[in-house]
Amino acid sequence: MSSAASEPLSSFCVDLEEWFHVCGATTPYDDPATWDDAESLVVRDTEVLMRLLDEAKVKATFLTVGWVAQKYPQLIKRLADAGHEIGCHSYLHRLVYSLTPDEFDKDIRRCLGVLRQISGQPVTTFRAPGFSMKRECFWAYPILRSHGITVDVSIVPAQRDHGGVDGFTRDPFRLHTDDGNITVLPVSVMRIAGRTIPFSGGGYLRLFPLPLIKYGFRQNYRAGRPCMLYIHPRELNINQPRLNLPWKKYFKYYVGIGRTQEKLRRILRTYRFTTVSEVIQSIDALAEFELVDGDIRRCTAQRCSHREG
């Protein structure tokens, strides 16, 4: 491990879903009724990832689709028994802004019921499918808090095809809502060539060369900011079926899969990773924000003084 012990701890997140759980594109698996008919790869692909994490002695947060947990409860039990954190990735993997508040509430309730029963963990961390926590659906935060979610890792502070909040803060913060507080850990981004872009997960991780990814880590570490590495189990499987996607989506979905495993192994050896919850505990102080009229705004002492401590 080449990083100094003084560098911030960073989180390792796994979006635990099947290879056909695609957002923002039409596929033969848009209807959940078709999912049982599809070839299942999630258990085998996750086992590959578990071996990599064991090799690096890293514990991760597995943000789990409830449908996957219900279908493969032994996988979730194995992850929990191995010391990994289980988080919520919704039950049916639908973009948050495509749902009504009532639909979202029912989905989260269903997902958390399954995950908590199977894992035996409190399950307090959430990630929106497709990072779809946009400004128009910040109404979701009080709903999440009412179900016992205390940490969110959904916001990408950059432009994104189905998600992203361009210009948003890159630092972790405490969000005050009328239903309680949620700690928000934004997805890692870097500034390069005048643009703000993600670099440490998904298609960005697979596309970018390792020196550029390391540059992103250094940039965030210089600011005293933890990074977040994330991956989907399918990204380690070069033999997964190929979906007929629009060319830009196809490129982003499949680029660099053959190189992902070795790149991931090298990153895990270079930096210090742990679960989202442990990263939150390692942060000395959080900026204070609040939900006002459907938007997230930085607090003043007077405005947040009435909120939950």
C-alpha positions in Angstrom: 0.0 0.0 0.0 1.6 3.2 -1.2 -0.8 5.8 0.3 0.1 7.5 3.5 -1.8 6.6 6.6 -2.7 10.2 7.0 -4.8 10.1 3.8 -8.6 10.0 4.3 -10.3 6.6 4.4 -12.3 6.0 1.2 -15.4 3.9 0.7 -15.8 0.9 -1.5 -19.4 0.5 -2.8 -20.9 -2.3 -4.8 -24.2 -1.8 -6.6 -25.5 -5.3 -6.2 -27.7 -5.9 -9.1 -28.1 -8.2 -12.1 -26.4 -7.7 -15.5 -29.8 -6.7 -17.0 -30.7 -4.0 -14.5 -30.1 -1.1 -16.9 -31.4 2.4 -16.4 -32.2 4.9 -19.1 -32.5 2.5 -22.0 -35.1 0.1 -23.4 -34.2 -3.6 -23.1 -36.1 -6.9 -23.2 -36.0 -6.8 -19.4 -37.8 -3.5 -18.7 -40.7 -5.5 -17.1 -39.7 -7.2 -13.8 -41.9 -10.1 -14.8 -39.2 -11.0 -17.3 -36.4 -11.1 -14.8 -36.9 -14.7 -13.7 -36.5 -15.8 -17.4 -33.1 -14.2 -17.8 -29.8 -15.9 -17.2 -28.6 -15.1 -13.7 -25.0 -14.0 -13.2 -25.1 -12.0 -10.0 -24.0 -14.7 -7.5 -21.1 -15.9 -9.6 -19.9 -12.4 -10.4 -20.2 -11.3 -6.8 -18.2 -14.3 -5.7 -15.3 -13.0 -8.0 -15.6 -9.6 -6.3 -15.6 -11.1 -2.8 -12.4 -12.9 -3.6 -10.7 -9.7 -4.7 -11.9 -7.9 -1.5 -10.7 -10.8 0.7 -7.3 -10.7 -1.1 -7.1 -6.9 -0.3 -8.6 -7.3 3.2 -11.2 -4.7 2.3 -14.8 -4.5 3.7 -17.3 -2.9 1.4 -20.9 -1.6 1.3 -23.1 -3.7 -0.9 -26.0 -1.5 -2.0 -28.5 -4.3 -2.8 -31.5 -4.5 -5.1 -34.3 -6.0 -3.0 -35.4 -8.3 -5.8 -31.9 -9.8 -5.9 -31.8 -10.3 -2.1 -35.2 -12.0 -2.1 -34.1 -14.3 -4.9 -30.6 -15.1 -3.5 -30.8 -14.7 0.3 -27.8 -16.9 0.9 -25.6 -14.5 -1.0 -26.7 -11.6 1.2 -26.1 -13.8 4.4 -22.6 -14.7 3.1 -21.8 -11.0 2.6 -23.1 -10.0 6.0 -21.3 -12.9 7.7 -18.1 -11.8 6.0 -18.3 -8.4 7.6 -19.6 -6.4 4.6 -22.2 -3.7 5.0 -25.6 -4.2 3.4 -27.2 -1.0 1.9 -30.4 -0.3 0.0 -30.5 0.1 -3.8 -34.4 0.0 -4.0 -36.5 -3.1 -4.7 -37.1 -2.8 -8.4 -34.2 -0.6 -9.5 -36.3 2.2 -10.8 -35.1 5.8 -11.3 -36.3 7.9 -8.4 -37.6 10.7 -10.5 -39.7 8.2 -12.6 -41.7 7.4 -9.4 -44.3 9.3 -7.4 -43.5 9.8 -3.7 -46.1 7.1 -2.8 -44.5 4.6 -5.2 -41.0 5.4 -3.9 -42.2 5.0 -0.3 -43.7 1.6 -1.0 -40.6 0.4 -2.9 -38.2 1.5 -0.1 -40.4 -0.1 2.6 -40.4 -3.4 0.6 -36.7 -3.3 0.0 -35.7 -2.5 3.5 -38.0 -5.2 4.9 -36.3 -7.8 2.8 -32.7 -6.6 3.4 -33.1 -6.2 7.2 -34.7 -9.6 7.7 -32.1 -11.5 5.6 -28.9 -9.6 6.6 -29.7 -9.1 10.3 -28.2 -5.6 9.8 -30.0 -2.2 10.4 -29.5 -1.3 6.7 -29.2 2.5 6.9 -27.4 3.5 3.7 -29.2 4.2 0.4 -28.1 4.6 -3.2 -30.6 5.6 -5.9 -30.6 3.4 -9.0 -28.7 5.2 -11.8 -27.6 7.8 -9.2 -31.0 9.4 -10.0 -31.2 11.7 -7.0 -31.7 14.9 -9.0 -33.0 18.2 -7.7 -36.5 17.4 -8.8 -36.7 14.5 -6.5 -35.1 15.8 -3.3 -38.5 15.1 -1.9 -37.2 11.5 -1.4 -35.0 12.4 1.5 -37.7 12.8 4.2 -39.2 9.5 3.0 -35.8 7.8 3.3 -35.3 9.2 6.8 -38.8 8.0 7.8 -37.7 4.5 7.0 -34.5 4.7 9.1 -32.0 5.6 6.3 -29.3 7.8 7.8 -26.7 7.9 5.0 -27.2 8.6 1.2 -24.6 7.9 -1.5 -26.7 8.9 -4.5 -25.7 12.4 -5.6 -23.2 12.9 -8.4 -22.0 16.5 -8.3 -21.6 16.8 -12.1 -23.6 16.5 -15.2 -24.9 13.0 -15.9 -27.3 11.4 -18.4 -29.9 10.2 -15.8 -28.9 11.9 -12.6 -26.3 14.3 -11.4 -26.5 17.7 -9.8 -24.1 19.9 -11.6 -22.3 22.4 -9.4 -23.2 20.6 -6.2 -20.9 20.4 -3.2 -18.3 17.6 -3.5 -17.9 17.3 0.3 -19.8 15.1 2.7 -22.5 17.0 4.6 -25.3 16.6 7.1 -28.8 17.2 5.6 -31.5 18.4 8.0 -35.0 17.4 7.1 -38.2 17.6 9.1 -38.0 13.8 9.6 -34.4 13.8 10.9 -30.9 14.1 9.6 -29.2 12.2 6.7 -25.4 12.2 6.1 -24.8 12.7 2.3 -21.6 11.3 0.8 -21.4 12.6 -2.8 -19.9 10.4 -5.5 -16.3 11.3 -6.2 -15.5 13.7 -9.0 -12.5 15.6 -10.2 -11.8 18.8 -12.0 -9.9 18.4 -15.3 -9.7 20.6 -18.4 -12.3 23.0 -16.9 -14.9 20.2 -16.4 -16.1 18.3 -13.4 -16.3 14.5 -14.1 -16.6 11.3 -12.1 -13.6 9.0 -12.3 -13.7 6.2 -9.8 -16.6 3.9 -10.7 -18.6 2.4 -13.5 -17.7 3.3 -17.1 -15.3 6.0 -15.9 -13.3 3.5 -13.9 -13.1 1.1 -16.8 -12.4 3.8 -19.5 -9.8 6.0 -17.7 -6.2 4.9 -17.5 -4.9 4.3 -14.0 -2.7 7.4 -13.8 -5.8 9.6 -14.5 -7.8 7.8 -11.8 -4.9 8.3 -9.3 -4.9 12.0 -10.2 -8.6 12.1 -9.2 -7.7 10.5 -5.9 -4.9 12.9 -5.2 -7.0 15.9 -6.1 -9.6 14.9 -3.5 -7.1 13.8 -0.9 -5.4 17.2 -1.1 -8.8 18.8 -0.2 -9.0 16.4 2.8 -12.0 14.7 1.1 -12.6 10.9 1.2 -13.0 9.2 -2.2 -15.6 6.6 -3.2 -14.8 3.7 -5.4 -17.8 1.8 -6.8 -18.5 -1.1 -9.1 -21.2 -3.5 -10.3 -20.5 -7.3 -10.2 -21.2 -7.6 -13.9 -18.2 -5.3 -14.6 -15.8 -8.2 -13.8 -17.5 -10.6 -16.3 -16.1 -10.4 -19.8 -18.5 -13.2 -20.9 -21.8 -11.5 -19.8 -24.5 -11.2 -22.5 -24.5 -8.0 -24.5 -27.6 -6.0 -24.6 -28.7 -4.0 -27.7 -28.2 -0.5 -26.4 -27.8 2.9 -28.0 -24.2 3.3 -29.0 -23.2 5.7 -26.3 -24.8 3.6 -23.7 -23.3 0.5 -25.1 -19.8 2.0 -25.0 -20.2 3.2 -21.5 -21.7 -0.1 -20.4 -19.1 -2.4 -21.8 -15.9 -0.4 -22.4 -12.8 -1.8 -20.7 -14.5 -4.8 -19.0 -11.5 -7.1 -19.8 -9.2 -4.8 -17.9 -11.4 -4.1 -14.9 -10.3 -6.9 -12.6 -6.6 -6.1 -12.7 -7.2 -2.3 -12.5 -9.4 -2.9 -9.4 -6.8 -5.1 -7.8 -4.2 -2.4 -8.2 -6.4 0.4 -6.8 -7.3 -1.7 -3.8 -3.6 -2.2 -3.1 -2.9 1.5 -3.3 -5.5 3.2 -1.1 -7.3 2.5 2.1 -10.9 1.4 1.6 -13.7 0.4 4.0 -17.5 0.6 4.3 -19.5 3.8 3.9 -20.4 3.7 7.6 -16.8 3.6 8.7 -15.8 6.4 6.4 -18.6 8.6 7.9 -17.4 7.8 11.4 -13.9 8.9 10.4 -14.9 12.4 9.3 -14.3 15.0 12.0 -16.8 17.6 11.0 -19.6 17.8 8.5 -21.0 20.9 6.7 -24.7 21.6 7.6 -27.3 21.7 4.9 -31.1 21.7 5.0 -34.0 20.8 2.7 -36.0 24.0 2.0 -38.8 24.2 -0.6 -37.6 21.1 -2.3 -34.0 22.2 -2.6 -30.8 21.6 -0.5 -29.3 24.7 0.9 -26.4 25.4 3.2 -27.5 26.1 6.8 -27.0 29.2 8.8 -26.8 28.5 12.5 -30.2 30.2 13.0 -32.0 28.3 10.3 -30.8 24.8 11.4 -30.9 25.4 15.1 -34.4 24.0 15.3 -33.5 20.8 13.5 -32.6 17.5 15.0 -29.1 17.5 16.5 
